Structure formats: C-alpha cells, structure tokens
C-alpha cells in the first residue's frame, strides 16, 4: 500500500491509493507528450480568469512566468515527472504551486481535468494535422517532379496485374498525386472538427464562475467553443476521424509501396531506388531490398488497428467523461508517429526514383498493349465493335503463336483477319502513337501529363 494520496484530489479519501492501482491508472508516462499544449491552454485560461476578475494581473503574471519556467525545465530534461501525480496536468500544476505558492492553486478555478485534457488533445491534434498536411504536400511536389521528368516514358498499364494498354510513367504517378489530394482534403476537413474548444465545460456541466469561453477560444485560435458541455468532455470522435483519414492515407501509401516493390524486382526491373532507401541481406550479397516501401506497407496495420481500437473504446460509453478515455492517447500518438514517419520516408524517397525507361518500354511492347488501339481503328473504319473485338482477338492469338507483337506484324499478316486494315494502321500500333492518341484531360498523352503537372503545381500554390 502506498503511503501517500494525490494531494490534488485526496481530501475525501481515508486511505492511500494502492501502489499498483496508482501505476495502473496513471497516464503521465505517455501523456507528458502534451506538456506544450497543457501549458498553452493554462496560460490562456489564466488570462481569461484575469479578464473576468477571478485572478489579479499580478497573479496572472506569476502563473505565466512560472509555466514558462516549467516548460523550460521540461525541454531541458530537468523536470521530474511523478507517477503519483497521475498525469501531465497534475504534474505541471503541482510544480507550478511549488514554484509560485498558493497562486498556483488558483489556476484550476473554473475548469476540470476533463475539459483540460480534451482541450490539450485537440491542440495537439491540430498541430499534428498541420504538419501532416505539409508532408503530404511535400510528397505531392516530389511526385510532380518525377512525373514531369517522365512525361514521355512509356510503360505498360495494368488491369488484374496483366498488361492492358500503354501509359506514360508520368501519368501513372499522377494517379498517386490524385489519391493524395483527396487525403489532403480529408485532413483539412477533419481539422475543422478538431478545432472546437472544450475548455470551460469543466467536469461535465460547465462552471458557476463568470468565464468568457469565446475569449479563451480566440486566445487559443479555436474556431469556436463547444456548444454542449457534456459532449465537449466525453466524445473522441475527432480522434476516430483522424485515424480514419490516416487509414485511408496509409491504404494509398500501401498501394504505392506494392508497386514500388514490384517494380524494383528483377521480374519487372522498372525502377531503381537509391541505395540509401534500401538494405542488403546478411547471407545473400547480391540482394538490394526495398525495405522502405515494404515497411510502409506493413505499418498500415498499426493505423487500421488504432482506428478499430478507438471505435471500440467509445462504443457504448454513457455520458459524460469515463476513465476509458484515458486509453485514447496511445493509439492517437502512435498513429501520428506512424503517419509522420511514412510520409517523411516517401517524401524523401519519391523524387530520387530513377525510371528504367528501356525496360518499361520493352515490357509495354511485349504484352499486346496496343490491341485496344487496333479495335478502335477498326471501329473508325466502320466495323462493329464486337466484330472488331473478335478480329483483334484472332490477331493476338496469331501473335502468340508466331511470337510477334501487333506492331511487328506485316500489313499482309494483319489483313488476313480484316481487309479494313490499311497501311495507316501502324500509326496507332506504335506505343508512342497509342499514348499520344489519348490527348484529353485525364488522358495519358505526354502533353496531358505536362498540363496536369502545371495544374498540380497551381493546386499546391493555392494551398499556400
């Protein structure tokens, strides 16, 4: 049995908290990450209490000065965190009281740890979303650079991982850009719901003190104070939404990762990843492993799991605050760390990718990727599409038998399947002709890739 009880709340208790229970219920080991936001919120709260006459100007000044010194102690490693004080809030408040005396005890007037922690988490998540948005934009910038360099690089486009039609590598990369644009928008939208201030809701019902919540919200750059005190302290849907947006982002990064892993294999040999993003084998000296995309692909499971964890955490919780909600922080913190790491890895790596242009082109040439172009040619010559489909199918079967691509066949060989085929057919059977023919917004033509890169840069510029 512990010999002490938390003096911040222990007046009602007749025996000390069990040592195991104290450790089991404490959160300071992980929520100390919120110290900046906790101090930021406390300074705003002190200024508001001064504005409404609860604190004097001298008391406010002492509180702000003391909190600044505590932050300096934390950041220099001089601050001693105590499990007995449970969490980041009590540790900082106790240190403040020790530093400035009874005035430190007045800081908690008109608030509770319930609205305090909800405010701290929102401040923290807002900062992290802003950083994530910056990293998504950096990755998108890298994709635009790589796309522009490869606007004319021809590769096979795939469906079912089978060669379908030729596309440009730049066009393929721009598909990734579009995925990330939607991810960016989701985080922007998520931030709107994060940016609501719970402070002033107190434990659950509000406070009898004449607080000015709008003033506090303005000081902390929140868009507005929360409308309902019960909801403000008890829901974590903004954290769940963040994990949902993060899961979608990681899903997109796994798709990119899978393609990078495939493309670096000797079976594809489409790209080269710089050595600094790869590792070797302890037993096979020839190996160059694409560990960065493989690890990003694997880390998606952590984020998906955290989303399910938070959904389960909130399931069936009665109003208002419950101790269950202490379990929200570790999944959120790990999601933040995982997303930050994955985005940094990709944003650093993508601009350094080198396309093996000849290998890509040869792969596109081998797979009858211009078969659809031949069908379109026949339709333009007056052949019904279903008949054109059959003619091309017979042509492909002949090519498989003779080991010839459509573009390698003679006019006479092609005409045995349809007399509608003329000399000009070779203009559409070349890979360059195929990609250039798709010259419309969203198409794979090199000119359209370059135009899309311009639009992408304009988008990034508008975001600021």
C-alpha positions as CSV (number, residue, x, y, z in Angstrom):
1,X,0.0,0.0,0.0
2,X,1.2,3.5,-0.9
3,X,1.9,5.8,1.9
4,X,0.6,8.8,0.0
5,X,-2.5,10.0,-1.7
6,X,-2.6,12.5,-4.5
7,X,-3.0,15.8,-2.7
8,X,-4.6,17.4,-5.7
9,X,-7.8,15.4,-5.1
10,X,-7.2,13.2,-2.0
11,X,-9.2,15.1,0.7
12,X,-12.2,12.9,0.5
13,X,-10.2,9.6,0.8
14,X,-9.5,7.8,4.1
15,X,-6.8,5.5,2.8
16,X,-4.0,5.9,0.4
17,X,-4.1,4.5,-3.1
18,X,-2.7,1.1,-3.7
19,X,0.7,1.3,-5.4
20,X,-0.3,-0.9,-8.2
21,X,-3.5,1.0,-8.8
22,X,-1.6,4.2,-8.8
23,X,0.7,2.9,-11.6
24,X,-2.2,1.2,-13.4
25,X,-4.3,4.3,-13.6
26,X,-1.5,6.8,-14.2
27,X,-1.0,8.2,-17.7
28,X,1.9,10.5,-17.2
29,X,4.3,8.1,-18.9
30,X,2.7,8.8,-22.2
31,X,0.6,12.0,-21.8
32,X,3.6,14.1,-20.8
33,X,3.9,14.5,-24.6
34,X,1.1,17.0,-24.2
35,X,3.1,19.4,-22.0
36,X,3.3,22.2,-24.5
37,X,-0.4,22.1,-25.2
38,X,-1.2,21.9,-21.5
39,X,0.9,24.9,-20.7
40,X,-0.6,26.8,-23.7
41,X,-4.1,26.1,-22.5
42,X,-3.3,27.0,-18.9
43,X,-1.9,30.4,-20.0
44,X,-5.0,31.2,-22.0
45,X,-7.2,30.1,-19.1
46,X,-5.2,32.3,-16.7
47,X,-5.6,35.3,-19.0
48,X,-9.3,34.6,-19.2
49,X,-9.7,34.3,-15.4
50,X,-7.9,37.7,-15.1
51,X,-10.2,39.3,-17.7
52,X,-13.3,38.3,-15.7
53,X,-11.8,39.3,-12.4
54,X,-11.1,35.9,-10.8
55,X,-7.3,36.4,-10.9
56,X,-5.4,39.7,-10.4
57,X,-3.0,40.9,-13.0
58,X,-0.1,40.1,-10.6
59,X,-1.4,36.5,-10.1
60,X,-1.7,36.0,-13.8
61,X,1.8,37.3,-14.5
62,X,3.2,34.9,-11.8
63,X,1.3,32.0,-13.3
64,X,2.5,32.7,-16.8
65,X,6.1,33.2,-15.7
66,X,6.0,30.0,-13.6
67,X,4.6,28.0,-16.5
68,X,7.3,29.3,-18.8
69,X,9.9,28.2,-16.4
70,X,8.3,24.8,-16.1
71,X,8.3,24.4,-19.9
72,X,12.0,25.3,-20.0
73,X,12.7,22.7,-17.3
74,X,10.8,20.0,-19.3
75,X,12.6,20.8,-22.5
76,X,16.0,20.8,-20.9
77,X,15.3,17.5,-19.2
78,X,15.3,18.9,-15.7
79,X,11.7,18.3,-14.9
80,X,10.9,15.3,-12.6
81,X,7.7,13.5,-13.6
82,X,5.8,11.7,-10.9
83,X,3.5,8.7,-11.4
84,X,1.9,9.6,-8.0
85,X,0.6,12.8,-9.6
86,X,-1.0,10.6,-12.3
87,X,-0.9,12.8,-15.4
88,X,0.7,15.7,-17.2
89,X,-1.9,18.1,-15.8
90,X,-1.3,17.3,-12.2
91,X,2.4,17.2,-12.6
92,X,2.6,20.7,-14.1
93,X,0.1,22.1,-11.6
94,X,2.0,20.7,-8.6
95,X,5.2,22.1,-10.0
96,X,3.6,25.5,-10.5
97,X,2.3,25.6,-6.9
98,X,5.7,24.6,-5.6
99,X,7.3,27.3,-7.7
100,X,4.9,30.3,-7.0
101,X,2.9,29.2,-3.9
102,X,-0.9,29.4,-3.4
103,X,-1.4,31.4,-6.6
104,X,-0.6,28.1,-8.5
105,X,-3.6,26.5,-6.8
106,X,-5.9,29.2,-8.2
107,X,-5.1,28.3,-11.8
108,X,-7.6,25.3,-11.9
109,X,-10.5,27.6,-11.0
110,X,-13.4,27.1,-13.4
111,X,-12.0,24.0,-15.2
112,X,-11.6,20.3,-14.7
113,X,-9.1,17.8,-15.9
114,X,-11.9,16.5,-18.1
115,X,-12.1,19.7,-20.2
116,X,-8.4,20.3,-19.8
117,X,-7.3,17.0,-21.4
118,X,-9.9,17.3,-24.1
119,X,-8.5,20.7,-25.0
120,X,-4.9,19.6,-24.8
121,X,-5.6,16.7,-27.2
122,X,-7.4,19.0,-29.7
123,X,-4.5,21.4,-29.6
124,X,-2.1,18.6,-30.1
125,X,-4.1,17.0,-33.0
126,X,-4.4,20.4,-34.7
127,X,-0.7,20.9,-34.7
128,X,-0.1,17.3,-36.0
129,X,-2.7,17.7,-38.7
130,X,-0.9,20.9,-39.9
131,X,2.4,19.0,-40.0
132,X,0.8,16.0,-41.9
133,X,-0.7,18.4,-44.4
134,X,2.8,19.9,-45.0
135,X,4.3,16.4,-45.6
136,X,1.5,15.3,-47.9
137,X,2.2,18.5,-50.0
138,X,5.9,17.7,-50.0
139,X,5.3,14.2,-51.3
140,X,3.0,15.6,-53.9
141,X,5.7,18.1,-55.0
142,X,8.1,15.2,-55.4
143,X,5.5,13.3,-57.5
144,X,5.1,16.3,-59.8
145,X,8.8,16.5,-60.3
146,X,9.1,12.8,-61.1
147,X,6.1,12.9,-63.4
148,X,7.4,15.8,-65.3
149,X,10.7,14.0,-65.9
150,X,8.8,11.0,-67.2
151,X,6.0,12.6,-69.2
152,X,7.2,10.7,-72.3
153,X,8.3,7.5,-70.6
154,X,6.2,4.6,-71.8
155,X,5.3,1.7,-69.6
156,X,2.5,-1.0,-69.6
157,X,-0.7,0.0,-67.8
158,X,-2.2,-3.0,-65.9
159,X,-5.5,-4.4,-65.0
160,X,-5.5,-7.6,-62.9
161,X,-1.8,-7.1,-63.0
162,X,-1.8,-8.1,-66.6
163,X,-0.6,-5.8,-69.4
164,X,-3.6,-3.8,-70.6
165,X,-2.7,-0.6,-72.5
166,X,0.4,1.5,-72.8
167,X,0.5,4.5,-70.5
168,X,3.2,7.0,-69.6
169,X,5.0,6.7,-66.3
170,X,4.3,10.3,-65.6
171,X,0.5,9.6,-66.0
172,X,0.8,6.6,-63.6
173,X,2.5,8.8,-60.9
174,X,-0.2,11.4,-61.3
175,X,-2.8,8.9,-60.2
176,X,-0.9,8.7,-56.9
177,X,-1.0,12.5,-56.8
178,X,-4.8,12.5,-57.1
179,X,-5.1,9.9,-54.3
180,X,-3.0,12.2,-52.0
181,X,-5.1,15.2,-53.0
182,X,-8.2,13.5,-51.6
183,X,-6.2,12.5,-48.5
184,X,-5.2,16.2,-48.1
185,X,-8.8,17.3,-48.3
186,X,-9.9,14.7,-45.7
187,X,-7.3,16.0,-43.2
188,X,-8.3,19.6,-43.9
189,X,-11.9,18.7,-43.2
190,X,-11.0,16.7,-40.1
191,X,-9.2,19.7,-38.8
192,X,-12.4,21.7,-38.8
193,X,-13.9,19.3,-36.2
194,X,-10.8,19.1,-34.2
195,X,-10.6,22.9,-33.9
196,X,-13.5,23.2,-31.4
197,X,-12.7,24.2,-27.8
198,X,-13.9,22.1,-24.9
199,X,-12.3,24.4,-22.2
200,X,-15.0,25.8,-19.9
201,X,-17.1,22.7,-20.0
202,X,-15.4,21.8,-16.7
203,X,-16.2,18.3,-15.4
204,X,-19.4,17.9,-17.4
205,X,-21.9,20.7,-16.6
206,X,-20.0,23.9,-17.0
207,X,-18.9,26.2,-14.2
208,X,-20.5,28.8,-11.9
209,X,-17.6,31.3,-12.5
210,X,-18.3,34.1,-15.0
211,X,-15.9,32.7,-17.6
212,X,-15.6,34.1,-21.1
213,X,-15.2,31.0,-23.4
214,X,-15.2,33.0,-26.6
215,X,-12.2,35.0,-25.4
216,X,-10.3,31.8,-24.4
217,X,-11.1,30.3,-27.8
218,X,-9.7,33.3,-29.5
219,X,-6.5,33.2,-27.5
220,X,-6.0,29.5,-28.5
221,X,-7.1,30.1,-32.1
222,X,-10.1,27.7,-31.9
223,X,-12.9,28.4,-34.3
224,X,-15.5,28.3,-31.5
225,X,-16.2,26.9,-28.0
226,X,-18.0,23.6,-27.9
227,X,-21.8,24.1,-27.7
228,X,-22.6,21.4,-25.1
229,X,-20.5,20.7,-22.0
230,X,-21.4,17.0,-21.8
231,X,-20.4,16.4,-25.3
232,X,-17.3,18.5,-25.1
233,X,-15.6,16.4,-22.4
234,X,-16.8,13.0,-23.4
235,X,-16.5,12.4,-27.1
236,X,-13.4,11.5,-29.0
237,X,-15.0,11.2,-32.5
238,X,-12.4,13.8,-33.8
239,X,-9.7,11.3,-32.9
240,X,-11.5,8.5,-34.6
241,X,-12.0,10.6,-37.7
242,X,-8.3,11.4,-37.7
243,X,-7.5,7.7,-37.5
244,X,-9.9,7.1,-40.3
245,X,-8.3,9.7,-42.5
246,X,-4.9,8.3,-41.6
247,X,-6.1,4.8,-42.5
248,X,-7.1,5.9,-45.9
249,X,-3.8,7.7,-46.4
250,X,-1.9,4.6,-45.4
251,X,-4.0,2.5,-47.7
252,X,-2.9,4.7,-50.6
253,X,0.7,4.5,-49.4
254,X,0.5,0.7,-49.4
255,X,-0.7,0.7,-53.0
256,X,2.2,2.9,-53.9
257,X,4.5,0.7,-51.8
258,X,3.3,-2.5,-53.5
259,X,4.0,-1.1,-56.9
260,X,7.5,0.1,-55.9
261,X,8.3,-3.3,-54.5
262,X,7.2,-5.0,-57.7
263,X,9.0,-2.5,-60.0
264,X,12.3,-3.0,-58.2
265,X,12.1,-6.7,-58.6
266,X,14.2,-8.4,-61.3
267,X,11.0,-9.7,-62.8
268,X,9.9,-6.1,-63.6
269,X,13.1,-4.0,-63.3
270,X,11.2,-0.8,-64.0
271,X,12.8,1.5,-61.5
272,X,15.9,2.0,-59.3
273,X,15.7,3.1,-55.7
274,X,18.8,4.8,-54.4
275,X,20.8,2.6,-52.0
276,X,20.1,4.9,-49.1
277,X,16.4,3.7,-49.1
278,X,17.3,0.0,-49.3
279,X,19.1,-2.6,-47.2
280,X,21.0,-5.7,-48.0
281,X,20.9,-9.3,-46.9
282,X,23.1,-10.9,-44.2
283,X,23.6,-14.0,-46.3
284,X,22.9,-13.1,-49.9
285,X,25.4,-10.4,-51.1
286,X,23.5,-9.7,-54.3
287,X,20.3,-8.6,-52.6
288,X,19.0,-5.0,-52.6
289,X,15.8,-5.0,-50.6
290,X,13.2,-2.2,-50.9
291,X,12.7,-2.0,-47.1
292,X,11.2,1.5,-47.0
293,X,8.2,0.7,-49.1
294,X,7.9,-2.8,-47.6
295,X,7.8,-1.3,-44.1
296,X,5.3,1.4,-45.0
297,X,3.1,-1.3,-46.5
298,X,3.4,-3.2,-43.2
299,X,2.8,-0.2,-40.9
300,X,-0.7,0.3,-42.3
301,X,-1.8,-2.5,-39.9
302,X,-0.9,-0.4,-36.9
303,X,-3.1,2.5,-38.1
304,X,-6.0,0.3,-39.0
305,X,-5.8,-1.3,-35.6
306,X,-5.8,2.0,-33.8
307,X,-8.9,3.1,-35.7
308,X,-10.7,-0.1,-34.5
309,X,-9.3,0.4,-31.0
310,X,-10.8,3.9,-30.7
311,X,-14.1,2.9,-32.2
312,X,-14.3,0.1,-29.6
313,X,-13.1,2.5,-26.8
314,X,-16.1,4.8,-27.5
315,X,-18.6,2.1,-28.1
316,X,-21.5,2.2,-25.5
317,X,-19.9,4.9,-23.3
318,X,-22.5,6.7,-21.3
319,X,-22.3,10.5,-20.9
320,X,-20.2,12.1,-19.8
321,X,-16.4,11.5,-19.1
322,X,-15.3,8.0,-18.3
323,X,-11.8,6.7,-17.3
324,X,-11.9,4.6,-20.5
325,X,-11.0,7.7,-22.4
326,X,-7.5,7.7,-20.9
327,X,-6.9,4.9,-23.5
328,X,-7.4,7.3,-26.4
329,X,-3.9,8.8,-26.3
330,X,-1.6,5.9,-27.0
331,X,-3.4,4.9,-30.2
332,X,-3.6,8.5,-31.3
333,X,0.1,9.2,-30.5
334,X,1.2,6.0,-32.4
335,X,-1.0,6.9,-35.4
336,X,0.6,10.4,-35.5
337,X,4.1,8.9,-35.3
338,X,3.4,6.3,-37.9
339,X,1.9,8.7,-40.4
340,X,4.6,11.2,-39.9
341,X,7.3,8.6,-40.4
342,X,5.7,7.0,-43.5
343,X,5.1,10.4,-45.2
344,X,8.7,11.5,-44.4
345,X,10.1,8.3,-45.9
346,X,8.0,8.7,-49.1
347,X,8.6,12.4,-49.5
348,X,12.3,11.9,-49.2
349,X,12.4,8.8,-51.5
350,X,10.0,9.6,-54.4
351,X,11.9,12.4,-56.1
352,X,15.0,10.2,-56.1
353,X,13.4,7.3,-58.0
354,X,15.0,6.6,-61.4
355,X,12.9,5.1,-64.2
356,X,14.5,2.3,-66.3
357,X,12.9,3.6,-69.4
358,X,14.0,0.9,-71.9
359,X,12.8,-1.9,-69.6
360,X,9.5,-0.2,-69.2
361,X,9.1,0.3,-72.9
362,X,10.0,-3.3,-73.7
363,X,7.5,-4.6,-71.2
364,X,4.8,-2.5,-72.8
365,X,5.8,-3.7,-76.3
366,X,5.7,-7.4,-75.3
367,X,2.2,-7.5,-73.9
368,X,0.0,-6.7,-77.0
369,X,-0.8,-3.5,-75.1
370,X,-2.0,-1.7,-78.4
371,X,-4.7,-4.3,-79.0
372,X,-7.4,-1.8,-78.0
373,X,-6.0,0.7,-80.4
374,X,-6.4,-1.8,-83.2
375,X,-10.0,-2.4,-82.2
376,X,-10.6,1.4,-82.1
377,X,-9.0,1.7,-85.6
378,X,-11.4,-0.9,-87.0
379,X,-14.4,0.8,-85.4
380,X,-13.4,4.0,-87.0
381,X,-13.2,2.1,-90.3
382,X,-16.9,1.1,-89.9
383,X,-16.5,-2.3,-88.2
384,X,-18.9,-3.0,-85.4
385,X,-17.1,-3.1,-82.0
386,X,-17.9,-6.7,-81.2
387,X,-16.7,-7.8,-84.6
388,X,-13.6,-5.6,-84.1
389,X,-13.0,-7.2,-80.8
390,X,-13.1,-10.7,-82.4
391,X,-10.7,-9.7,-85.2
392,X,-8.2,-8.3,-82.7
393,X,-8.5,-11.4,-80.6
394,X,-7.7,-13.6,-83.6
395,X,-4.7,-11.2,-84.3
396,X,-3.4,-11.6,-80.8
397,X,-3.8,-15.4,-80.9
398,X,-1.7,-15.3,-84.1
399,X,0.9,-13.1,-82.4
400,X,1.2,-15.5,-79.5
401,X,1.6,-18.4,-82.0
402,X,4.3,-16.6,-84.0
403,X,5.9,-14.7,-81.1
404,X,5.1,-11.4,-82.7
405,X,3.6,-8.2,-81.3
406,X,0.9,-6.5,-83.3
407,X,3.3,-3.7,-84.3
408,X,5.8,-6.4,-85.6
409,X,3.3,-8.0,-88.0
410,X,3.3,-7.1,-91.7
411,X,0.3,-5.5,-93.3
412,X,-0.4,-8.8,-95.1
413,X,-0.4,-10.7,-91.8
414,X,-2.9,-8.2,-90.3
415,X,-5.1,-8.2,-93.4
416,X,-5.7,-11.9,-93.1
417,X,-8.1,-11.0,-90.3
418,X,-9.7,-8.0,-91.9
419,X,-9.5,-6.2,-95.2
420,X,-10.4,-3.0,-93.4
421,X,-6.8,-2.8,-92.1
422,X,-4.7,-0.5,-94.2
423,X,-1.1,0.9,-94.1
424,X,-2.1,3.7,-91.7
425,X,-2.7,1.1,-89.0
426,X,0.9,1.3,-87.9
427,X,0.4,4.8,-86.7
428,X,-1.9,3.5,-83.9
429,X,0.0,0.3,-83.3
430,X,3.2,2.0,-82.1
431,X,3.4,2.7,-78.3
432,X,4.0,6.4,-78.9
433,X,1.0,6.6,-81.2
434,X,-1.1,4.8,-78.6
435,X,-0.3,7.1,-75.7
436,X,-0.4,10.3,-77.8
437,X,-3.8,9.5,-79.1
438,X,-5.3,9.8,-75.6
439,X,-4.9,13.5,-75.7
440,X,-7.7,14.7,-73.4
441,X,-7.9,15.9,-69.8
442,X,-7.2,12.8,-67.7
443,X,-5.6,11.0,-70.6
444,X,-2.1,9.5,-70.7
445,X,-0.7,11.6,-73.6
446,X,2.6,13.3,-72.7
447,X,1.1,16.8,-73.4
448,X,-1.7,16.0,-70.9
449,X,0.8,14.8,-68.3
450,X,2.7,18.1,-68.6
451,X,-0.6,20.0,-68.4
452,X,-1.6,18.0,-65.3
453,X,1.8,18.8,-63.7
454,X,1.1,22.5,-64.2
455,X,-2.4,22.1,-62.6
456,X,-0.9,20.2,-59.7
457,X,1.7,23.0,-59.0
458,X,-1.1,25.6,-59.2
459,X,-3.1,23.5,-56.6
460,X,-0.1,23.3,-54.3
461,X,0.4,27.1,-54.7
462,X,-3.2,27.9,-53.8
463,X,-2.9,25.9,-50.6
464,X,-0.1,28.3,-49.6
